[in-house]
Amino acid sequence: MDSPTREWADVLVDHNGERWRVRVVLEGRSEPLEYPGMVIGELFGAGEHRKRGFRSKQAPYLIDPGL
């Protein structure tokens, strides 16, 4: 996990031999993120990280789903 700012943190994920970063909102959330590991696991479980258009154009292995 890397948290360069108070606004967000990147959770590093190794999935099928690829390194991914999932951006998680920290500050200004409207509701708490319960079970973040499960939420991230579901995102990768069925390949949703590739389908949903969450991938950043600037960094291809960065996912910003608004978690």
PDB file of N, CA, C and O in Angstrom:
ATOM      1  N   MET A   1       0.853  -1.176   0.000  1.00  0.00           N
ATOM      2  CA  MET A   1       0.000   0.000   0.000  1.00  0.00           C
ATOM      3  C   MET A   1       0.890   1.227   0.000  1.00  0.00           C
ATOM      4  O   MET A   1       1.911   1.267   0.686  1.00  0.00           O
ATOM      5  N   ASP A   2       0.501   2.215  -0.766  1.00  0.00           N
ATOM      6  CA  ASP A   2       1.241   3.471  -0.859  1.00  0.00           C
ATOM      7  C   ASP A   2       0.226   4.601  -0.729  1.00  0.00           C
ATOM      8  O   ASP A   2      -0.762   4.644  -1.462  1.00  0.00           O
ATOM      9  N   SER A   3       0.476   5.514   0.205  1.00  0.00           N
ATOM     10  CA  SER A   3      -0.450   6.621   0.425  1.00  0.00           C
ATOM     11  C   SER A   3       0.306   7.950   0.388  1.00  0.00           C
ATOM     12  O   SER A   3       0.652   8.500   1.434  1.00  0.00           O
ATOM     13  N   PRO A   4       0.561   8.463  -0.814  1.00  0.00           N
ATOM     14  CA  PRO A   4       1.320   9.703  -0.926  1.00  0.00           C
ATOM     15  C   PRO A   4       0.545  10.946  -0.503  1.00  0.00           C
ATOM     16  O   PRO A   4       1.147  11.984  -0.225  1.00  0.00           O
ATOM     17  N   THR A   5      -0.771  10.854  -0.451  1.00  0.00           N
ATOM     18  CA  THR A   5      -1.589  11.996  -0.031  1.00  0.00           C
ATOM     19  C   THR A   5      -2.648  11.509   0.956  1.00  0.00           C
ATOM     20  O   THR A   5      -2.834  10.308   1.147  1.00  0.00           O
ATOM     21  N   ARG A   6      -3.332  12.462   1.573  1.00  0.00           N
ATOM     22  CA  ARG A   6      -4.423  12.104   2.486  1.00  0.00           C
ATOM     23  C   ARG A   6      -5.697  11.782   1.724  1.00  0.00           C
ATOM     24  O   ARG A   6      -6.619  11.187   2.282  1.00  0.00           O
ATOM     25  N   GLU A   7      -5.760  12.169   0.453  1.00  0.00           N
ATOM     26  CA  GLU A   7      -6.968  11.981  -0.342  1.00  0.00           C
ATOM     27  C   GLU A   7      -7.154  10.549  -0.831  1.00  0.00           C
ATOM     28  O   GLU A   7      -8.287  10.077  -0.925  1.00  0.00           O
ATOM     29  N   TRP A   8      -6.059   9.844  -1.145  1.00  0.00           N
ATOM     30  CA  TRP A   8      -6.171   8.499  -1.696  1.00  0.00           C
ATOM     31  C   TRP A   8      -4.944   7.663  -1.347  1.00  0.00           C
ATOM     32  O   TRP A   8      -3.902   8.180  -0.945  1.00  0.00           O
ATOM     33  N   ALA A   9      -5.106   6.361  -1.515  1.00  0.00           N
ATOM     34  CA  ALA A   9      -4.002   5.417  -1.330  1.00  0.00           C
ATOM     35  C   ALA A   9      -4.073   4.405  -2.476  1.00  0.00           C
ATOM     36  O   ALA A   9      -5.151   4.091  -2.979  1.00  0.00           O
ATOM     37  N   ASP A  10      -2.921   3.911  -2.870  1.00  0.00           N
ATOM     38  CA  ASP A  10      -2.857   2.858  -3.874  1.00  0.00           C
ATOM     39  C   ASP A  10      -2.565   1.541  -3.170  1.00  0.00           C
ATOM     40  O   ASP A  10      -1.613   1.431  -2.397  1.00  0.00           O
ATOM     41  N   VAL A  11      -3.392   0.552  -3.448  1.00  0.00           N
ATOM     42  CA  VAL A  11      -3.180  -0.797  -2.926  1.00  0.00           C
ATOM     43  C   VAL A  11      -2.548  -1.596  -4.049  1.00  0.00           C
ATOM     44  O   VAL A  11      -3.106  -1.690  -5.143  1.00  0.00           O
ATOM     45  N   LEU A  12      -1.383  -2.173  -3.781  1.00  0.00           N
ATOM     46  CA  LEU A  12      -0.681  -2.944  -4.796  1.00  0.00           C
ATOM     47  C   LEU A  12      -1.216  -4.367  -4.816  1.00  0.00           C
ATOM     48  O   LEU A  12      -1.359  -5.003  -3.772  1.00  0.00           O
ATOM     49  N   VAL A  13      -1.511  -4.861  -6.018  1.00  0.00           N
ATOM     50  CA  VAL A  13      -2.114  -6.179  -6.199  1.00  0.00           C
ATOM     51  C   VAL A  13      -1.315  -6.946  -7.241  1.00  0.00           C
ATOM     52  O   VAL A  13      -0.989  -6.409  -8.300  1.00  0.00           O
ATOM     53  N   ASP A  14      -1.002  -8.199  -6.940  1.00  0.00           N
ATOM     54  CA  ASP A  14      -0.379  -9.090  -7.916  1.00  0.00           C
ATOM     55  C   ASP A  14      -1.472 -10.033  -8.415  1.00  0.00           C
ATOM     56  O   ASP A  14      -2.007 -10.837  -7.651  1.00  0.00           O
ATOM     57  N   HIS A  15      -1.798  -9.926  -9.704  1.00  0.00           N
ATOM     58  CA  HIS A  15      -2.896 -10.721 -10.273  1.00  0.00           C
ATOM     59  C   HIS A  15      -2.408 -11.389 -11.556  1.00  0.00           C
ATOM     60  O   HIS A  15      -2.073 -10.714 -12.529  1.00  0.00           O
ATOM     61  N   ASN A  16      -2.373 -12.712 -11.547  1.00  0.00           N
ATOM     62  CA  ASN A  16      -1.928 -13.492 -12.706  1.00  0.00           C
ATOM     63  C   ASN A  16      -0.567 -13.041 -13.226  1.00  0.00           C
ATOM     64  O   ASN A  16      -0.346 -12.956 -14.434  1.00  0.00           O
ATOM     65  N   GLY A  17       0.337 -12.756 -12.300  1.00  0.00           N
ATOM     66  CA  GLY A  17       1.694 -12.372 -12.671  1.00  0.00           C
ATOM     67  C   GLY A  17       1.856 -10.924 -13.093  1.00  0.00           C
ATOM     68  O   GLY A  17       2.945 -10.517 -13.497  1.00  0.00           O
ATOM     69  N   GLU A  18       0.794 -10.142 -13.006  1.00  0.00           N
ATOM     70  CA  GLU A  18       0.862  -8.724 -13.343  1.00  0.00           C
ATOM     71  C   GLU A  18       0.703  -7.908 -12.068  1.00  0.00           C
ATOM     72  O   GLU A  18      -0.074  -8.264 -11.182  1.00  0.00           O
ATOM     73  N   ARG A  19       1.440  -6.818 -11.987  1.00  0.00           N
ATOM     74  CA  ARG A  19       1.336  -5.910 -10.839  1.00  0.00           C
ATOM     75  C   ARG A  19       0.362  -4.796 -11.163  1.00  0.00           C
ATOM     76  O   ARG A  19       0.523  -4.099 -12.165  1.00  0.00           O
ATOM     77  N   TRP A  20      -0.645  -4.623 -10.328  1.00  0.00           N
ATOM     78  CA  TRP A  20      -1.665  -3.598 -10.488  1.00  0.00           C
ATOM     79  C   TRP A  20      -1.685  -2.701  -9.263  1.00  0.00           C
ATOM     80  O   TRP A  20      -1.279  -3.118  -8.178  1.00  0.00           O
ATOM     81  N   ARG A  21      -2.156  -1.470  -9.432  1.00  0.00           N
ATOM     82  CA  ARG A  21      -2.424  -0.556  -8.327  1.00  0.00           C
ATOM     83  C   ARG A  21      -3.900  -0.200  -8.373  1.00  0.00           C
ATOM     84  O   ARG A  21      -4.418   0.192  -9.418  1.00  0.00           O
ATOM     85  N   VAL A  22      -4.574  -0.337  -7.240  1.00  0.00           N
ATOM     86  CA  VAL A  22      -5.983   0.034  -7.138  1.00  0.00           C
ATOM     87  C   VAL A  22      -6.058   1.276  -6.265  1.00  0.00           C
ATOM     88  O   VAL A  22      -5.644   1.247  -5.106  1.00  0.00           O
ATOM     89  N   ARG A  23      -6.572   2.344  -6.802  1.00  0.00           N
ATOM     90  CA  ARG A  23      -6.667   3.608  -6.076  1.00  0.00           C
ATOM     91  C   ARG A  23      -7.915   3.604  -5.204  1.00  0.00           C
ATOM     92  O   ARG A  23      -9.019   3.341  -5.680  1.00  0.00           O
ATOM     93  N   VAL A  24      -7.726   3.897  -3.920  1.00  0.00           N
ATOM     94  CA  VAL A  24      -8.815   3.897  -2.939  1.00  0.00           C
ATOM     95  C   VAL A  24      -8.934   5.295  -2.338  1.00  0.00           C
ATOM     96  O   VAL A  24      -7.957   5.851  -1.837  1.00  0.00           O
ATOM     97  N   VAL A  25     -10.122   5.846  -2.393  1.00  0.00           N
ATOM     98  CA  VAL A  25     -10.381   7.175  -1.823  1.00  0.00           C
ATOM     99  C   VAL A  25     -10.339   7.076  -0.308  1.00  0.00           C
ATOM    100  O   VAL A  25     -10.958   6.186   0.276  1.00  0.00           O
ATOM    101  N   LEU A  26      -9.606   7.993   0.337  1.00  0.00           N
ATOM    102  CA  LEU A  26      -9.508   8.006   1.799  1.00  0.00           C
ATOM    103  C   LEU A  26     -10.284   9.164   2.412  1.00  0.00           C
ATOM    104  O   LEU A  26     -11.052   8.971   3.355  1.00  0.00           O
ATOM    105  N   GLU A  27     -10.091  10.337   1.892  1.00  0.00           N
ATOM    106  CA  GLU A  27     -10.671  11.540   2.475  1.00  0.00           C
ATOM    107  C   GLU A  27     -11.939  11.942   1.727  1.00  0.00           C
ATOM    108  O   GLU A  27     -12.002  11.848   0.501  1.00  0.00           O
ATOM    109  N   GLY A  28     -12.937  12.384   2.464  1.00  0.00           N
ATOM    110  CA  GLY A  28     -14.160  12.869   1.851  1.00  0.00           C
ATOM    111  C   GLY A  28     -15.095  11.772   1.371  1.00  0.00           C
ATOM    112  O   GLY A  28     -15.921  12.006   0.489  1.00  0.00           O
ATOM    113  N   ARG A  29     -14.979  10.591   1.934  1.00  0.00           N
ATOM    114  CA  ARG A  29     -15.850   9.485   1.550  1.00  0.00           C
ATOM    115  C   ARG A  29     -17.272   9.760   2.024  1.00  0.00           C
ATOM    116  O   ARG A  29     -17.473  10.359   3.081  1.00  0.00           O
ATOM    117  N   SER A  30     -18.244   9.331   1.255  1.00  0.00           N
ATOM    118  CA  SER A  30     -19.636   9.495   1.685  1.00  0.00           C
ATOM    119  C   SER A  30     -20.067   8.337   2.588  1.00  0.00           C
ATOM    120  O   SER A  30     -20.998   8.479   3.382  1.00  0.00           O
ATOM    121  N   GLU A  31     -19.388   7.187   2.466  1.00  0.00           N
ATOM    122  CA  GLU A  31     -19.665   6.038   3.331  1.00  0.00           C
ATOM    123  C   GLU A  31     -18.377   5.239   3.518  1.00  0.00           C
ATOM    124  O   GLU A  31     -17.484   5.305   2.672  1.00  0.00           O
ATOM    125  N   PRO A  32     -18.269   4.495   4.602  1.00  0.00           N
ATOM    126  CA  PRO A  32     -17.046   3.728   4.832  1.00  0.00           C
ATOM    127  C   PRO A  32     -16.925   2.569   3.845  1.00  0.00           C
ATOM    128  O   PRO A  32     -17.927   2.037   3.365  1.00  0.00           O
ATOM    129  N   LEU A  33     -15.711   2.198   3.557  1.00  0.00           N
ATOM    130  CA  LEU A  33     -15.454   1.040   2.702  1.00  0.00           C
ATOM    131  C   LEU A  33     -15.289  -0.169   3.612  1.00  0.00           C
ATOM    132  O   LEU A  33     -14.266  -0.329   4.278  1.00  0.00           O
ATOM    133  N   GLU A  34     -16.305  -1.010   3.627  1.00  0.00           N
ATOM    134  CA  GLU A  34     -16.253  -2.205   4.462  1.00  0.00           C
ATOM    135  C   GLU A  34     -15.667  -3.351   3.651  1.00  0.00           C
ATOM    136  O   GLU A  34     -15.988  -3.522   2.475  1.00  0.00           O
ATOM    137  N   TYR A  35     -14.821  -4.119   4.280  1.00  0.00           N
ATOM    138  CA  TYR A  35     -14.189  -5.280   3.650  1.00  0.00           C
ATOM    139  C   TYR A  35     -13.487  -4.922   2.344  1.00  0.00           C
ATOM    140  O   TYR A  35     -13.826  -5.473   1.296  1.00  0.00           O
ATOM    141  N   PRO A  36     -12.521  -4.018   2.384  1.00  0.00           N
ATOM    142  CA  PRO A  36     -11.857  -3.588   1.140  1.00  0.00           C
ATOM    143  C   PRO A  36     -11.182  -4.743   0.395  1.00  0.00           C
ATOM    144  O   PRO A  36     -11.134  -4.730  -0.835  1.00  0.00           O
ATOM    145  N   GLY A  37     -10.667  -5.726   1.105  1.00  0.00           N
ATOM    146  CA  GLY A  37     -10.041  -6.866   0.435  1.00  0.00           C
ATOM    147  C   GLY A  37     -11.029  -7.631  -0.422  1.00  0.00           C
ATOM    148  O   GLY A  37     -10.696  -8.076  -1.521  1.00  0.00           O
ATOM    149  N   MET A  38     -12.238  -7.782   0.077  1.00  0.00           N
ATOM    150  CA  MET A  38     -13.273  -8.485  -0.689  1.00  0.00           C
ATOM    151  C   MET A  38     -13.703  -7.675  -1.905  1.00  0.00           C
ATOM    152  O   MET A  38     -13.921  -8.236  -2.979  1.00  0.00           O
ATOM    153  N   VAL A  39     -13.825  -6.372  -1.746  1.00  0.00           N
ATOM    154  CA  VAL A  39     -14.225  -5.510  -2.857  1.00  0.00           C
ATOM    155  C   VAL A  39     -13.176  -5.565  -3.966  1.00  0.00           C
ATOM    156  O   VAL A  39     -13.517  -5.691  -5.142  1.00  0.00           O
ATOM    157  N   ILE A  40     -11.904  -5.470  -3.592  1.00  0.00           N
ATOM    158  CA  ILE A  40     -10.828  -5.533  -4.583  1.00  0.00           C
ATOM    159  C   ILE A  40     -10.753  -6.927  -5.196  1.00  0.00           C
ATOM    160  O   ILE A  40     -10.549  -7.059  -6.402  1.00  0.00           O
ATOM    161  N   GLY A  41     -10.915  -7.966  -4.381  1.00  0.00           N
ATOM    162  CA  GLY A  41     -10.898  -9.339  -4.894  1.00  0.00           C
ATOM    163  C   GLY A  41     -11.985  -9.581  -5.927  1.00  0.00           C
ATOM    164  O   GLY A  41     -11.742 -10.230  -6.944  1.00  0.00           O
ATOM    165  N   GLU A  42     -13.180  -9.066  -5.673  1.00  0.00           N
ATOM    166  CA  GLU A  42     -14.283  -9.209  -6.623  1.00  0.00           C
ATOM    167  C   GLU A  42     -13.993  -8.466  -7.922  1.00  0.00           C
ATOM    168  O   GLU A  42     -14.358  -8.928  -9.003  1.00  0.00           O
ATOM    169  N   LEU A  43     -13.344  -7.329  -7.813  1.00  0.00           N
ATOM    170  CA  LEU A  43     -12.987  -6.544  -8.988  1.00  0.00           C
ATOM    171  C   LEU A  43     -12.088  -7.349  -9.930  1.00  0.00           C
ATOM    172  O   LEU A  43     -12.239  -7.280 -11.150  1.00  0.00           O
ATOM    173  N   PHE A  44     -11.159  -8.107  -9.360  1.00  0.00           N
ATOM    174  CA  PHE A  44     -10.233  -8.898 -10.161  1.00  0.00           C
ATOM    175  C   PHE A  44     -10.763 -10.292 -10.472  1.00  0.00           C
ATOM    176  O   PHE A  44     -10.384 -10.892 -11.478  1.00  0.00           O
ATOM    177  N   GLY A  45     -11.630 -10.803  -9.622  1.00  0.00           N
ATOM    178  CA  GLY A  45     -12.086 -12.186  -9.722  1.00  0.00           C
ATOM    179  C   GLY A  45     -12.645 -12.589 -11.072  1.00  0.00           C
ATOM    180  O   GLY A  45     -12.306 -13.653 -11.591  1.00  0.00           O
ATOM    181  N   ALA A  46     -13.478 -11.774 -11.633  1.00  0.00           N
ATOM    182  CA  ALA A  46     -14.110 -12.103 -12.907  1.00  0.00           C
ATOM    183  C   ALA A  46     -13.580 -11.247 -14.050  1.00  0.00           C
ATOM    184  O   ALA A  46     -14.195 -11.180 -15.114  1.00  0.00           O
ATOM    185  N   GLY A  47     -12.447 -10.595 -13.837  1.00  0.00           N
ATOM    186  CA  GLY A  47     -11.870  -9.759 -14.885  1.00  0.00           C
ATOM    187  C   GLY A  47     -12.525  -8.406 -15.024  1.00  0.00           C
ATOM    188  O   GLY A  47     -12.337  -7.723 -16.031  1.00  0.00           O
ATOM    189  N   GLU A  48     -13.299  -8.007 -14.016  1.00  0.00           N
ATOM    190  CA  GLU A  48     -13.986  -6.712 -14.071  1.00  0.00           C
ATOM    191  C   GLU A  48     -13.015  -5.537 -14.161  1.00  0.00           C
ATOM    192  O   GLU A  48     -13.376  -4.479 -14.677  1.00  0.00           O
ATOM    193  N   HIS A  49     -11.794  -5.706 -13.667  1.00  0.00           N
ATOM    194  CA  HIS A  49     -10.816  -4.624 -13.706  1.00  0.00           C
ATOM    195  C   HIS A  49     -10.478  -4.245 -15.150  1.00  0.00           C
ATOM    196  O   HIS A  49     -10.051  -3.120 -15.411  1.00  0.00           O
ATOM    197  N   ARG A  50     -10.664  -5.161 -16.072  1.00  0.00           N
ATOM    198  CA  ARG A  50     -10.415  -4.871 -17.491  1.00  0.00           C
ATOM    199  C   ARG A  50     -11.682  -4.382 -18.209  1.00  0.00           C
ATOM    200  O   ARG A  50     -11.579  -3.605 -19.158  1.00  0.00           O
ATOM    201  N   LYS A  51     -12.841  -4.809 -17.789  1.00  0.00           N
ATOM    202  CA  LYS A  51     -14.097  -4.541 -18.491  1.00  0.00           C
ATOM    203  C   LYS A  51     -14.711  -3.189 -18.164  1.00  0.00           C
ATOM    204  O   LYS A  51     -15.295  -2.553 -19.041  1.00  0.00           O
ATOM    205  N   ARG A  52     -14.595  -2.748 -16.955  1.00  0.00           N
ATOM    206  CA  ARG A  52     -15.379  -1.596 -16.491  1.00  0.00           C
ATOM    207  C   ARG A  52     -14.855  -0.239 -16.929  1.00  0.00           C
ATOM    208  O   ARG A  52     -15.506   0.773 -16.669  1.00  0.00           O
ATOM    209  N   GLY A  53     -13.735  -0.183 -17.564  1.00  0.00           N
ATOM    210  CA  GLY A  53     -13.199   1.112 -17.969  1.00  0.00           C
ATOM    211  C   GLY A  53     -12.585   1.890 -16.829  1.00  0.00           C
ATOM    212  O   GLY A  53     -12.478   3.114 -16.906  1.00  0.00           O
ATOM    213  N   PHE A  54     -12.177   1.206 -15.770  1.00  0.00           N
ATOM    214  CA  PHE A  54     -11.554   1.868 -14.628  1.00  0.00           C
ATOM    215  C   PHE A  54     -10.065   2.132 -14.861  1.00  0.00           C
ATOM    216  O   PHE A  54      -9.445   2.879 -14.104  1.00  0.00           O
ATOM    217  N   ARG A  55      -9.497   1.533 -15.888  1.00  0.00           N
ATOM    218  CA  ARG A  55      -8.060   1.656 -16.096  1.00  0.00           C
ATOM    219  C   ARG A  55      -7.686   3.077 -16.492  1.00  0.00           C
ATOM    220  O   ARG A  55      -8.362   3.716 -17.298  1.00  0.00           O
ATOM    221  N   SER A  56      -6.601   3.550 -15.911  1.00  0.00           N
ATOM    222  CA  SER A  56      -6.115   4.892 -16.183  1.00  0.00           C
ATOM    223  C   SER A  56      -5.407   4.921 -17.537  1.00  0.00           C
ATOM    224  O   SER A  56      -4.667   3.997 -17.874  1.00  0.00           O
ATOM    225  N   LYS A  57      -5.634   5.963 -18.296  1.00  0.00           N
ATOM    226  CA  LYS A  57      -4.947   6.105 -19.585  1.00  0.00           C
ATOM    227  C   LYS A  57      -3.492   6.502 -19.390  1.00  0.00           C
ATOM    228  O   LYS A  57      -2.648   6.183 -20.228  1.00  0.00           O
ATOM    229  N   GLN A  58      -3.187   7.191 -18.298  1.00  0.00           N
ATOM    230  CA  GLN A  58      -1.822   7.630 -18.035  1.00  0.00           C
ATOM    231  C   GLN A  58      -0.948   6.496 -17.503  1.00  0.00           C
ATOM    232  O   GLN A  58       0.250   6.454 -17.786  1.00  0.00           O
ATOM    233  N   ALA A  59      -1.528   5.588 -16.746  1.00  0.00           N
ATOM    234  CA  ALA A  59      -0.791   4.474 -16.150  1.00  0.00           C
ATOM    235  C   ALA A  59      -1.610   3.205 -16.395  1.00  0.00           C
ATOM    236  O   ALA A  59      -2.611   2.984 -15.713  1.00  0.00           O
ATOM    237  N   PRO A  60      -1.207   2.371 -17.348  1.00  0.00           N
ATOM    238  CA  PRO A  60      -2.051   1.237 -17.747  1.00  0.00           C
ATOM    239  C   PRO A  60      -2.326   0.195 -16.664  1.00  0.00           C
ATOM    240  O   PRO A  60      -3.303  -0.547 -16.773  1.00  0.00           O
ATOM    241  N   TYR A  61      -1.506   0.116 -15.634  1.00  0.00           N
ATOM    242  CA  TYR A  61      -1.757  -0.857 -14.571  1.00  0.00           C
ATOM    243  C   TYR A  61      -2.296  -0.198 -13.316  1.00  0.00           C
ATOM    244  O   TYR A  61      -2.142  -0.724 -12.213  1.00  0.00           O
ATOM    245  N   LEU A  62      -2.934   0.965 -13.487  1.00  0.00           N
ATOM    246  CA  LEU A  62      -3.599   1.670 -12.389  1.00  0.00           C
ATOM    247  C   LEU A  62      -5.099   1.595 -12.611  1.00  0.00           C
ATOM    248  O   LEU A  62      -5.595   1.927 -13.688  1.00  0.00           O
ATOM    249  N   ILE A  63      -5.815   1.158 -11.587  1.00  0.00           N
ATOM    250  CA  ILE A  63      -7.268   1.082 -11.646  1.00  0.00           C
ATOM    251  C   ILE A  63      -7.819   2.094 -10.650  1.00  0.00           C
ATOM    252  O   ILE A  63      -7.433   2.108  -9.481  1.00  0.00           O
ATOM    253  N   ASP A  64      -8.708   2.925 -11.122  1.00  0.00           N
ATOM    254  CA  ASP A  64      -9.309   3.944 -10.264  1.00  0.00           C
ATOM    255  C   ASP A  64     -10.830   3.774 -10.291  1.00  0.00           C
ATOM    256  O   ASP A  64     -11.536   4.522 -10.968  1.00  0.00           O
ATOM    257  N   PRO A  65     -11.329   2.768  -9.537  1.00  0.00           N
ATOM    258  CA  PRO A  65     -12.757   2.483  -9.570  1.00  0.00           C
ATOM    259  C   PRO A  65     -13.605   3.371  -8.683  1.00  0.00           C
ATOM    260  O   PRO A  65     -14.827   3.231  -8.654  1.00  0.00           O
ATOM    261  N   GLY A  66     -12.972   4.286  -7.956  1.00  0.00           N
ATOM    262  CA  GLY A  66     -13.729   5.125  -7.043  1.00  0.00           C
ATOM    263  C   GLY A  66     -14.116   4.417  -5.769  1.00  0.00           C
ATOM    264  O   GLY A  66     -15.117   4.760  -5.139  1.00  0.00           O
ATOM    265  N   LEU A  67     -13.316   3.415  -5.379  1.00  0.00           N
ATOM    266  CA  LEU A  67     -13.582   2.686  -4.135  1.00  0.00           C
ATOM    267  C   LEU A  67     -13.464   3.613  -2.948  1.00  0.00           C
ATOM    268  O   LEU A  67     -13.652   3.185  -1.809  1.00  0.00           O
TER     269      LEU A  67
END
